Amino acid sequence: MTGYGRARKTLHGRDITVEVRSVNNRYLDCTVKLPRAYIFAEEAMKGLVQKRVSRGKVDLFVTVAALGAEETVVAVNEALAKSYIDALRHLRQLGGGEVKEKWCVTDLARLPDVLTVTKGEEDLETVSADLCEVLEEALNAYSAMRETEGGKLAEDIRRRLDAIEALTQLVEARSPQTVAEYREKLLSRMREVLQSTSIDEARILTEAAIFADKVAVDEETVRLRSHVSQLREMLQSEVSVGRKLDFLIQELNREANTIGSKCSDLQIARDVVDLKAEIEKIREQVQNIE
C-alpha cells in the first residue's frame, strides 16, 4: 500500500501540481491538502481516490499557481474618481489664477482606491475538473510504482509459500513415526516395570491408538495446504485482496499453533517454529498489499 505519484500540468492558465503519497493502513484514509481558494474541489478529488485505492493512508498535496492575467479584473471606482475630479476643480477655484490646471488620467489612477484589482469569477466545475485531471495522472504514476513493488512482494510470498508446503510435508512424514516410537517406548517401559509378567499386547495397541488420535495433525495439514492454495490464487487476482490475505494468514498461524500444541516431538516442534517464522514474514509482507 505504500506508493508515490506526481503529476504537473498547465490548464486554463493554472500551473497545477498534485502529489500522491500513501503508507500502510487497515482501511482507506484519504487527506487532501489544497490551497484554501480551491477547497471546493476536495470531495471530488477524494471520490477519485476512492475509485482507485481501497486501503492505505493516502495524502494528496496540491499546489496551484495562476499564470495568466485573465483571472484578474481591473475596475474603476467611478464615483470615487468623479469625487476626486470635483475636488481638484474646487481646489483650482480656491487658488484663483495662481493654480494652473495641469493633470492627466495617470494622475487620477495614482489616487487611492480609484483603480481596484480583483480576482475574476471562476468556473468551479472547470477548475475542479482540471484538478481531477492532474490527480488522475498522479494516480497513474502512483499505481505504476505500486504494481512494480507488488510484483516483487508476490514473488517473495510465493517463495515463502513453497517453504511452508515443504515444512508441512515434513510434519506429515514425521507424524506417523512419532506414534510408532511412542508404542515402542511404552512397550519398553512396561517390560521394565512388569519384568517377567506377561504384557497385554491389546492394552499396548489401545494406548498407542489413543496417542495416535491425540497427536494426529492430518486435518491441520490439509487446511494448511488449502490456505496456501487460496493464497496462490489471490496473488493472481486483479482486484484488492489485502483483507482476505490478512484473514488467511491468521488461519495459517492458527493451524501451525494447533500442530505445535498437539505434537511433543522435538523434530516436529522445530518444523513448526520454522513454519510460524515463514507465516510471520508473509504477514509482514501482506501489510503492503492492497
N, C-alpha and C positions, 0 to 999 in steps of 0.2 A: 504493500500500500504506500510505500514511500515513493516519491517521484517529484520531478520538477519539469516545468514547461514555461516557455516565454515567447511572446509574440509582440510585434510592433508594426503599426500601420498608420498611414495618414488618410483620414476620411473626413470629407466635408470641412476642411480647414482645421482639423484637430489631429494632433500627434498623440496617438493612444498606445500605451504600453500596458500589457497585462502579464503578470507572473503568477504561476500556479505552483504551490508547494504543498506537499502532504506528508504526514507521518502516520504511524500505525495508530489505529483506534478501533474499538469493537464495532462502533456504529459510524454513520456519516455525520460529521460535524463541520459545517462549512461557514467560514467567516470571510466577509468581503470588506476590504478596506479601500473606500472610494473617496475622492475629493467631495467635500460637502455639497458642492453645486450639482453633483451628479448622483446624489444618494437615491434619487427616484428609480435608478436602474438596478438597485441592489437585488430585489426579488427576482427580476428577470435573469440576472446572472446566476443566482442561487439555483433557480429552476433548471438552467442549462447544466450546471454541475451535477445536480441530482440525476439527470438523464444519463450522464457519462460515468459517474462514480457512485459506488454503493457503500463502500467502507473507507474509513480513514478520517483524520483531522485535516481538512483542506483549507488553506489560506489563499485568498486572492488579493493581490496587490495591484491597484490600478492607478495609473497616472495619466493625466490629460493636459496637454498644452495647446492653447489656441494659437494658430499661425496667421490667419488672415484678418483683415480689418472688417470683414463682413459681420463679425459678431458684435461690433461696437457701433453705436449710433451717436452722432454729434448733434445736439439740439440747441436751438436759440431760445433763450428766455425772452420772448418778445416784450412782455410787459415791463420787465426789468430794464431792457435795453432802451425802450421809449422813455422810461423814467430817467435814465442816465442822460439821454439826449435833451430832455426838457430841463434837467438840472444844469447841464452845460450851457444851454442857451440863457438860462436865468443868470448864471454866473457872468456871461458876456454882457448881459444887460446891466448888471450891477457895476461892471467895470467901465461902462461907457465906452468912449473911444480909445481908452488905454488898453483894452483887451482885444487882441486880434483873434479872429475865428480861423483857427488852423488845427484841424484834427481830421482823422480818416477812420475807415472801418476797423483797421487793425488796432487803433487806439481803443475803440469800443470793445473789441474782442479781449483785450487785456484786462478789462474791468472785471471785478469779482462776480462770478456766477452768471455772466452773460452767456457763456457757452458751457454746456454740460455734456459730459461724455458718459454714456450709459451702455450697458450690455444689451444687445438686441434680444428679442424673444426667440427662444429656441424651440424647435420641433422635438418634443420629448421622445416621441416614438422613434424618430430618426436617430437621435443620439443614443437611445437605448439599443437600437438595432446595431449601430456601429460598435458599441462596446461589446455586445454579444458576439459580433463577427470576429473581433480580435480575440475574445475569450475562446471561441471555437478553435482558432489556430493554436492558441496556447495549450488547449486541452489535447489537440492532436500531437503536439510535441511531447506533452506530459505522458500520453498513452504510449507513444513510441518508446519512451525511456522505460516505462514500466513493463512493456512487453519484452524488452531485451533482458531486463532483470528477472522477469517472471520465467523466461526460458531457462536461465541458469538455476533458478530455485527449483524448478520442476526436475531438472536433470539431477540435482543433488538429492532431492527427495526420492526419486526413483532408485538411486544407488542405495539409499538407506532402507528402502522397502525390500530390495534384494537381500540386504543383510538381515532384515527381520525374518524373511522367509527362510533363509539358511539357518538361523538360530532356532526357528520353530521346528525345522526338520530335525535338528539335533535333539531338541526336547522330546519329540515324538519317538525318535530312535532310542533314547536313553530310558524313557518311562517304563517300558516292559522289563528292562533289565533290573530296575530297582525292585520290582515285585519278586523276581527270581532270587535276587540277592537277599531280600527280606526273608523269603522262605528258607533259604539255606542257613541264614543267621539264626532264625527261630528254631530250626531243627537242631542246630549245633548247641544252642543254649539248653534246650530241653534234654538233650543227651547228657550234658554235663550235670544237670540237676537230677535227672532220674537215674543216670548211670545204667545199672543192669536191668532196670524195669523197662518193659516194652513201651514203645512210643506209639500213640494213637495217630496214625497217618491221616485219618479223616479229620482229626482236630487241626492238624497242621495245615491241611488243604483249606479248611474253613477259615482259619486265621489269615492265611495268605489271600484268600478271596476277599475277605473284609478289607484287608490292607490295600489290595488292588483297586477295589471300588473307591476307597477313600482317597487314593492318590491319582486316580485316573484324570487325565487332562485332555482327553480326546475332544470334548465339547469346546474347551477353551481354544485349543489349537485350530479347530475347524473355524471358529468365529474369527480368530486372528487372520487366517488365510482369506476369509470372506471380506474382512475390513480392508486388508491390503489390496484385494482385487478392486474393491469400490474406490479406494484412493487412487489407484492407477487410472480408472475410468474418469474420475473427476479431474485429474490433471490434464485430460484431453478435452475437457469441456470448454466451450466458448462463452459461457455465462459465469457470473460470480458464484464461487463455491466456497469462499473463505469460511463462512459459518458452518457449513456442512463438514468441512475438513476439521474444524475445531471439535465438532461433536465426535467424529470418527477417531480422532487422536485420543480423546477421553476414553472411548470404548477400547481401543488398543491397550491403553495403560491399565484399564480395569482387568482385562483378560490376563495381562502379564502379572499383575498383582495376585490374581487368583491362582495362577500356576505356581508362583513363588510360595504362597501360603499352603498349598496342598503338598508340595514336594519337599522332603527333608534331605534329598540327595545333594551332595556338595557340588557335583558337576552341573546338575540342573540349576542349582542356585546361581552358579556363575553365569550360565547361559541367560538366566532371567535378568541378572544385573546388566549384562551386555544388551539384552533386548530392551530394557527400560531406558538405557542410555541412548539407543538409537531412536526410540519413540520420543524422548525429550528433545533431541536435536531436530526431529521433524516438527514437533510442536513449536519450537522457536522459529523455524522457517515459515510455518503456516501463518504466523502473525504478520508476515509481509505479503500475504496473498489476499486479494480482494474476493 
